[in-house]
Amino acid sequence: MFRSFVVPSSEVPGFSPIYRHPRYKDGTQNKEFADIKTLYDLFISMVANHPKKEFLGTREFYPETDTFGDFKWISTTDSAEIVDHIGAGLDSIYAQYAPEPNETTGQQPMGIFSINRWEWLLAELAALRSRRYVVGITDIAGVDSSEYVINFADTRVIVCSIDKIPRMLDRMDKTPNLKAIISMDKLDCSKPTVATQAFSAEVTDKLKAQADSLGVVLMDLDQVIQIGKANPTEPTLPSPDDLCNICFTSGTTGAQKGAFLTHKNLIYSAKANYLHYRPKNTTILSYMSRAHIYDRILVYFLMLDIVRVGFFSGDVSRVLDDMQVLRPTFFATVPPVLNRMYDKIASNTIGAKGIKGLLCRMAYKSKEKRITSGRGYKHFLWDRIVFNKVAKLFGGEIELAVCGGTIFASQVQNFMRACLSCDVTQVFGQTETSGTSMCQERQDFSTGTCGVPTPGVDLRLRSIPEMGYNVTDSPCPRGELLIRGDHISKGYYQEPEKTAELMEDGWMVTGDIVTVNTDGTFTIVERIKNAIRSASTVYIEPGPLEVIYSNHHLISQCYVYGSSRIFKLVAIVVPRPETFVPWARNIAKSPKAELIELCESKEVAEALTQELLKLGSEARVPSPAMIGAVHLEPKPLEQVNSQFYSTALKIRRHLVNQHYMPVFDKLCETVDFTTDPKFSEIKSSEKK
């Protein structure tokens, strides 16, 4: 069965035919939810249809013991009242301190600078109530990145958690246009949160004095609400074409770009996802940064029904604990997070020693066979004995999991399907596409695919002959992905040249290499900018290779590098300590050696290189994509440098390359890949 709909007679030279969702063949969304045209409409509609339902949840925090209790909920009706009060309060604040609209957008921006919490979402909705738009701010890539966004987007009013305030005040000379800072946390510290732990009323009094001396208004959200109650205003409703967000890209290929996203863009994207999955009465945990698009579009499309949004306790390492308390029915994640969960769970189940490991491996083998043959996700015996216990780590109620962001390992996808006994699907979207373009369908038991176009989205490929990708390739067309639909960004803030490069003849140019599989699903191969041209003049996609090599039982992370100087790749390898250390001690003949010492061993590095050569051969990796030498890094890459990963948890290859270039240069100089006998043997076997 060919899963996508192919628009008849839509091929033109150099381009594939146009592909659409199989149930929305005319390229529209069938006018469903036609009355919802803005995000504010979406919110008001949900409140009207589901009054007094639990909507936003936060775990109670106990500072004395640094522990968390149950989730406490704000209802839809109460949320609407809070949004009205904050919105009216913001109207007064803007009128007094930042009355002029932005010269470029004609509207007023409002920054939000915080981890995910209920105040983030309600402050956003309050801004939209008066035709303002939101600029999400993060500091994961350092102070300079937050200041860059504040200045670049001309953000004059910021709503933030209290822990962000001291640094902003200390560096006000870097953000001279900032006029007002609104703390999500009470400035008298009367209500403890994770963010207020390092603060007291005495400390915040000094912050107020510092703000006064700098000419910056400092107040908290409760004060804004009181201003709104005392000075009520009617909403100034946004239109579909009004700017809703300036959402900054992950910065994986260079400087961050601020993508314009209108209400029409985001509502179209939300409808596309909802019509594809049609979720009902969903509970989710919000933990992926709301400054980026993934978590936001997730909440938006689930609001087309009713959703309970539980916000995580502030530490990603506690996500599983939060899930066990919340018991979500829908789980959204990205490969780096899921890979860490997989490593931990697999080592205690299918990787365990003795009878336990034997039983878990038997259970997984049986269930994986059942899943891949299309017979469903549940097993009457193995679920009771093994997998229900694992599912309870995630709350035990998950009905659907989606994974997006980067390439997703098939091994991890099938393992999580077995553990959760539900669909675990891959999705694909970009900031510029409002977070959506294609989704794997429910009951699609395959792996390695992002599924089909979402409803109302057109996809096509164009050939890249200089890289060897052509839409005429058989049996699977390959090329650069182009996307069309009302969810596409209007361009980039203050960057007309990059905006001009975004669209061609009504199609968005993604920069992604894609394959159309024989069943009509799509597989993302790699970013064109990430492709490596080796000395053999062959283009190599590092992402899929890193997935293959990272699946080795000795490896936690693998980052590959290549250039036109060498015929094979070199790699930074982060070992998986529980399996690597015993193996490496045997290689080094040093039974008490620790991880750091083993990573410095030349013999261990050479032995691991041979392991990867063997794995590459078994996986039919072409010769230029073989690993010729490795550098062992004892620390995870995110601990080596937090800037290696964006807030969307995508690898910033240019920063990793810059950091490790001396290592790569040394590896390239010490190994002559052109005369490596193993390289010759592999080439000979390929010819046969």
Solvent accessible surface area in square Angstrom, and as a share of the most:
residue,aa,sasa,rsa
1,M,184,0.82
2,F,93,0.39
3,R,55,0.20
4,S,6,0.04
5,F,52,0.22
6,V,53,0.31
7,V,26,0.15
8,P,100,0.63
9,S,111,0.72
10,S,15,0.10
11,E,102,0.46
12,V,72,0.41
13,P,131,0.82
14,G,38,0.37
15,F,65,0.27
16,S,2,0.01
17,P,21,0.13
18,I,17,0.09
19,Y,7,0.03
20,R,39,0.14
21,H,0,0.00
22,P,37,0.23
23,R,135,0.49
24,Y,11,0.04
25,K,109,0.46
26,D,90,0.47
27,G,17,0.16
28,T,64,0.37
29,Q,14,0.06
30,N,82,0.42
31,K,177,0.75
32,E,53,0.24
33,F,56,0.23
34,A,55,0.43
35,D,112,0.58
36,I,9,0.05
37,K,111,0.47
38,T,4,0.02
39,L,1,0.01
40,Y,12,0.05
41,D,46,0.24
42,L,2,0.01
43,F,1,0.00
44,I,77,0.39
45,S,26,0.17
46,M,4,0.02
47,V,20,0.12
48,A,75,0.58
49,N,102,0.52
50,H,41,0.18
51,P,73,0.46
52,K,162,0.69
53,K,107,0.45
54,E,77,0.35
55,F,0,0.00
56,L,1,0.01
57,G,0,0.00
58,T,51,0.29
59,R,18,0.06
60,E,69,0.31
61,F,23,0.10
62,Y,93,0.35
63,P,55,0.35
64,E,151,0.68
65,T,91,0.53
66,D,66,0.34
67,T,66,0.38
68,F,31,0.13
69,G,16,0.15
70,D,94,0.48
71,F,19,0.08
72,K,114,0.48
73,W,57,0.20
74,I,34,0.17
75,S,23,0.15
76,T,0,0.00
77,T,50,0.29
78,D,72,0.37
79,S,0,0.00
80,A,21,0.16
81,E,95,0.42
82,I,36,0.18
83,V,1,0.01
84,D,58,0.30
85,H,41,0.18
86,I,1,0.00
87,G,0,0.00
88,A,3,0.02
89,G,0,0.00
90,L,0,0.00
91,D,27,0.14
92,S,35,0.23
93,I,4,0.02
94,Y,3,0.01
95,A,73,0.57
96,Q,129,0.58
97,Y,73,0.28
98,A,5,0.04
99,P,74,0.47
100,E,124,0.55
101,P,68,0.43
102,N,10,0.05
103,E,179,0.80
104,T,72,0.42
105,T,29,0.17
106,G,45,0.44
107,Q,11,0.05
108,Q,27,0.12
109,P,10,0.06
110,M,0,0.00
111,G,0,0.00
112,I,0,0.00
113,F,3,0.01
114,S,16,0.10
115,I,79,0.40
116,N,4,0.02
117,R,27,0.10
118,W,47,0.16
119,E,13,0.06
120,W,1,0.00
121,L,0,0.00
122,L,0,0.00
123,A,0,0.00
124,E,0,0.00
125,L,3,0.02
126,A,0,0.00
127,A,0,0.00
128,L,0,0.00
129,R,6,0.02
130,S,14,0.09
131,R,84,0.31
132,R,15,0.06
133,Y,0,0.00
134,V,0,0.00
135,V,0,0.00
136,G,5,0.05
137,I,3,0.02
138,T,26,0.15
139,D,40,0.21
140,I,68,0.35
141,A,20,0.16
142,G,26,0.25
143,V,42,0.24
144,D,100,0.52
145,S,19,0.12
146,S,3,0.02
147,E,19,0.09
148,Y,85,0.32
149,V,5,0.03
150,I,5,0.03
151,N,66,0.34
152,F,49,0.20
153,A,0,0.00
154,D,32,0.17
155,T,1,0.01
156,R,78,0.29
157,V,0,0.00
158,I,0,0.00
159,V,0,0.00
160,C,0,0.00
161,S,4,0.02
162,I,0,0.00
163,D,65,0.34
164,K,24,0.10
165,I,0,0.00
166,P,38,0.24
167,R,74,0.27
168,M,14,0.06
169,L,3,0.02
170,D,98,0.51
171,R,74,0.27
172,M,18,0.08
173,D,112,0.58
174,K,99,0.42
175,T,6,0.03
176,P,89,0.56
177,N,69,0.35
178,L,4,0.02
179,K,73,0.31
180,A,1,0.00
181,I,0,0.00
182,I,0,0.00
183,S,0,0.00
184,M,12,0.05
185,D,3,0.02
186,K,55,0.23
187,L,4,0.02
188,D,78,0.40
189,C,28,0.17
190,S,72,0.47
191,K,121,0.51
192,P,61,0.39
193,T,30,0.17
194,V,57,0.33
195,A,20,0.15
196,T,8,0.05
197,Q,101,0.45
198,A,89,0.69
199,F,31,0.13
200,S,49,0.32
201,A,51,0.40
202,E,118,0.53
203,V,57,0.33
204,T,1,0.00
205,D,81,0.42
206,K,134,0.57
207,L,12,0.06
208,K,76,0.32
209,A,60,0.46
210,Q,57,0.25
211,A,1,0.00
212,D,113,0.58
213,S,92,0.59
214,L,80,0.40
215,G,61,0.59
216,V,5,0.03
217,V,29,0.17
218,L,24,0.12
219,M,21,0.09
220,D,10,0.05
221,L,6,0.03
222,D,58,0.30
223,Q,87,0.38
224,V,0,0.00
225,I,23,0.12
226,Q,103,0.46
227,I,51,0.26
228,G,1,0.01
229,K,103,0.44
230,A,77,0.60
231,N,73,0.38
232,P,107,0.67
233,T,53,0.31
234,E,147,0.66
235,P,46,0.29
236,T,76,0.44
237,L,108,0.54
238,P,13,0.08
239,S,50,0.33
240,P,43,0.27
241,D,94,0.49
242,D,14,0.07
243,L,12,0.06
244,C,0,0.00
245,N,0,0.00
246,I,0,0.00
247,C,0,0.00
248,F,6,0.03
249,T,16,0.09
250,S,10,0.07
251,G,7,0.07
252,T,31,0.18
253,T,51,0.30
254,G,28,0.27
255,A,75,0.58
256,Q,28,0.12
257,K,42,0.18
258,G,0,0.00
259,A,0,0.00
260,F,38,0.16
261,L,0,0.00
262,T,9,0.05
263,H,1,0.00
264,K,72,0.31
265,N,0,0.00
266,L,0,0.00
267,I,7,0.03
268,Y,36,0.14
269,S,0,0.00
270,A,0,0.00
271,K,21,0.09
272,A,0,0.00
273,N,11,0.06
274,Y,6,0.02
275,L,0,0.00
276,H,13,0.06
277,Y,16,0.06
278,R,106,0.39
279,P,15,0.10
280,K,137,0.58
281,N,106,0.54
282,T,7,0.04
283,T,9,0.05
284,I,1,0.01
285,L,9,0.05
286,S,0,0.00
287,Y,12,0.04
288,M,19,0.08
289,S,32,0.20
290,R,2,0.01
291,A,8,0.06
292,H,12,0.05
293,I,13,0.06
294,Y,42,0.16
295,D,1,0.00
296,R,0,0.00
297,I,6,0.03
298,L,4,0.02
299,V,0,0.00
300,Y,2,0.01
301,F,9,0.04
302,L,2,0.01
303,M,3,0.01
304,L,19,0.09
305,D,23,0.12
306,I,14,0.07
307,V,0,0.00
308,R,67,0.24
309,V,0,0.00
310,G,0,0.00
311,F,3,0.01
312,F,16,0.07
313,S,10,0.06
314,G,25,0.24
315,D,61,0.32
316,V,72,0.42
317,S,97,0.63
318,R,77,0.28
319,V,2,0.01
320,L,31,0.16
321,D,66,0.34
322,D,0,0.00
323,M,0,0.00
324,Q,77,0.34
325,V,53,0.30
326,L,12,0.06
327,R,131,0.48
328,P,1,0.01
329,T,29,0.17
330,F,6,0.02
331,F,4,0.02
332,A,6,0.05
333,T,1,0.00
334,V,5,0.03
335,P,4,0.03
336,P,23,0.15
337,V,6,0.04
338,L,3,0.02
339,N,58,0.30
340,R,98,0.36
341,M,16,0.07
342,Y,10,0.04
343,D,26,0.13
344,K,131,0.55
345,I,8,0.04
346,A,7,0.06
347,S,36,0.23
348,N,79,0.41
349,T,15,0.09
350,I,35,0.18
351,G,50,0.48
352,A,16,0.12
353,K,189,0.80
354,G,53,0.51
355,I,138,0.70
356,K,115,0.49
357,G,0,0.00
358,L,97,0.48
359,L,63,0.32
360,C,9,0.06
361,R,104,0.38
362,M,101,0.45
363,A,0,0.00
364,Y,27,0.10
365,K,153,0.65
366,S,41,0.26
367,K,0,0.00
368,E,55,0.25
369,K,142,0.60
370,R,67,0.25
371,I,0,0.00
372,T,77,0.45
373,S,69,0.45
374,G,36,0.35
375,R,134,0.49
376,G,18,0.17
377,Y,15,0.06
378,K,136,0.58
379,H,28,0.13
380,F,157,0.66
381,L,71,0.36
382,W,27,0.09
383,D,13,0.07
384,R,180,0.66
385,I,66,0.33
386,V,11,0.06
387,F,4,0.02
388,N,64,0.33
389,K,140,0.59
390,V,10,0.06
391,A,16,0.12
392,K,138,0.58
393,L,69,0.34
394,F,0,0.00
395,G,9,0.08
396,G,37,0.36
397,E,70,0.31
398,I,16,0.08
399,E,107,0.48
400,L,5,0.03
401,A,3,0.02
402,V,6,0.03
403,C,1,0.00
404,G,3,0.03
405,G,37,0.36
406,T,52,0.30
407,I,42,0.21
408,F,5,0.02
409,A,7,0.06
410,S,45,0.29
411,Q,75,0.33
412,V,3,0.02
413,Q,0,0.00
414,N,12,0.06
415,F,2,0.01
416,M,0,0.00
417,R,1,0.00
418,A,0,0.00
419,C,1,0.00
420,L,11,0.06
421,S,16,0.11
422,C,9,0.05
423,D,4,0.02
424,V,1,0.01
425,T,1,0.01
426,Q,11,0.05
427,V,23,0.13
428,F,26,0.11
429,G,21,0.20
430,Q,25,0.11
431,T,14,0.08
432,E,17,0.07
433,T,0,0.00
434,S,0,0.00
435,G,20,0.19
436,T,2,0.01
437,S,0,0.00
438,M,0,0.00
439,C,2,0.01
440,Q,0,0.00
441,E,25,0.11
442,R,102,0.37
443,Q,104,0.46
444,D,1,0.01
445,F,35,0.15
446,S,44,0.29
447,T,42,0.24
448,G,29,0.28
449,T,4,0.03
450,C,3,0.02
451,G,1,0.01
452,V,0,0.00
453,P,0,0.00
454,T,0,0.00
455,P,0,0.00
456,G,5,0.05
457,V,1,0.00
458,D,10,0.05
459,L,0,0.00
460,R,23,0.08
461,L,0,0.00
462,R,56,0.20
463,S,27,0.17
464,I,13,0.07
465,P,91,0.57
466,E,126,0.56
467,M,24,0.11
468,G,38,0.36
469,Y,11,0.04
470,N,44,0.23
471,V,20,0.12
472,T,116,0.67
473,D,38,0.20
474,S,104,0.67
475,P,104,0.65
476,C,32,0.19
477,P,29,0.18
478,R,84,0.31
479,G,0,0.00
480,E,12,0.05
481,L,0,0.00
482,L,6,0.03
483,I,0,0.00
484,R,85,0.31
485,G,24,0.23
486,D,71,0.37
487,H,0,0.00
488,I,10,0.05
489,S,3,0.02
490,K,122,0.52
491,G,1,0.01
492,Y,15,0.06
493,Y,2,0.01
494,Q,99,0.44
495,E,34,0.15
496,P,105,0.66
497,E,142,0.64
498,K,77,0.33
499,T,41,0.24
500,A,75,0.58
501,E,123,0.55
502,L,10,0.05
503,M,67,0.30
504,E,81,0.36
505,D,146,0.76
506,G,43,0.41
507,W,15,0.05
508,M,3,0.01
509,V,28,0.16
510,T,6,0.03
511,G,16,0.15
512,D,4,0.02
513,I,0,0.00
514,V,0,0.00
515,T,19,0.11
516,V,2,0.01
517,N,36,0.18
518,T,93,0.54
519,D,42,0.22
520,G,0,0.00
521,T,2,0.01
522,F,0,0.00
523,T,36,0.21
524,I,23,0.11
525,V,25,0.14
526,E,12,0.05
527,R,67,0.24
528,I,46,0.24
529,K,154,0.65
530,N,28,0.14
531,A,19,0.15
532,I,22,0.11
533,R,125,0.46
534,S,3,0.02
535,A,29,0.22
536,S,35,0.23
537,T,84,0.49
538,V,69,0.40
539,Y,58,0.22
540,I,8,0.04
541,E,29,0.13
542,P,0,0.00
543,G,11,0.11
544,P,40,0.25
545,L,12,0.06
546,E,23,0.10
547,V,31,0.18
548,I,53,0.27
549,Y,0,0.00
550,S,26,0.17
551,N,46,0.23
552,H,18,0.08
553,H,103,0.46
554,L,2,0.01
555,I,0,0.00
556,S,38,0.25
557,Q,32,0.14
558,C,9,0.06
559,Y,5,0.02
560,V,2,0.01
561,Y,25,0.09
562,G,8,0.08
563,S,23,0.15
564,S,80,0.52
565,R,126,0.46
566,I,9,0.05
567,F,58,0.24
568,K,0,0.00
569,L,0,0.00
570,V,0,0.00
571,A,0,0.00
572,I,1,0.00
573,V,0,0.00
574,V,4,0.02
575,P,2,0.01
576,R,30,0.11
577,P,65,0.41
578,E,89,0.40
579,T,47,0.27
580,F,0,0.00
581,V,21,0.12
582,P,77,0.48
583,W,53,0.19
584,A,0,0.00
585,R,67,0.24
586,N,112,0.57
587,I,54,0.27
588,A,34,0.27
589,K,176,0.74
590,S,33,0.21
591,P,106,0.67
592,K,174,0.74
593,A,4,0.03
594,E,114,0.51
595,L,37,0.18
596,I,111,0.56
597,E,100,0.45
598,L,1,0.01
599,C,12,0.07
600,E,133,0.60
601,S,21,0.13
602,K,143,0.61
603,E,104,0.47
604,V,0,0.00
605,A,20,0.15
606,E,90,0.40
607,A,22,0.17
608,L,0,0.00
609,T,10,0.06
610,Q,78,0.35
611,E,50,0.22
612,L,0,0.00
613,L,13,0.07
614,K,128,0.54
615,L,37,0.19
616,G,0,0.00
617,S,64,0.41
618,E,120,0.54
619,A,44,0.34
620,R,217,0.79
621,V,8,0.05
622,P,75,0.47
623,S,1,0.01
624,P,17,0.11
625,A,3,0.02
626,M,2,0.01
627,I,0,0.00
628,G,10,0.10
629,A,9,0.07
630,V,9,0.05
631,H,61,0.27
632,L,8,0.04
633,E,19,0.08
634,P,36,0.23
635,K,99,0.42
636,P,41,0.26
637,L,4,0.02
638,E,48,0.22
639,Q,118,0.52
640,V,34,0.19
641,N,48,0.25
642,S,63,0.41
643,Q,70,0.31
644,F,0,0.00
645,Y,24,0.09
646,S,0,0.00
647,T,17,0.10
648,A,24,0.18
649,L,39,0.19
650,K,50,0.21
651,I,34,0.17
652,R,13,0.05
653,R,21,0.08
654,H,70,0.31
655,L,46,0.23
656,V,0,0.00
657,N,42,0.21
658,Q,137,0.61
659,H,89,0.40
660,Y,7,0.03
661,M,62,0.28
662,P,95,0.60
663,V,36,0.21
664,F,0,0.00
665,D,46,0.24
666,K,137,0.58
667,L,24,0.12
668,C,14,0.08
669,E,138,0.62
670,T,96,0.56
671,V,47,0.27
672,D,83,0.43
673,F,3,0.01
674,T,72,0.42
675,T,95,0.55
676,D,27,0.14
677,P,88,0.55
678,K,79,0.33
679,F,18,0.08
680,S,55,0.36
681,E,113,0.51
682,I,28,0.14
683,K,83,0.35
684,S,57,0.36
685,S,69,0.45
686,E,95,0.43
687,K,169,0.71
688,K,207,0.88
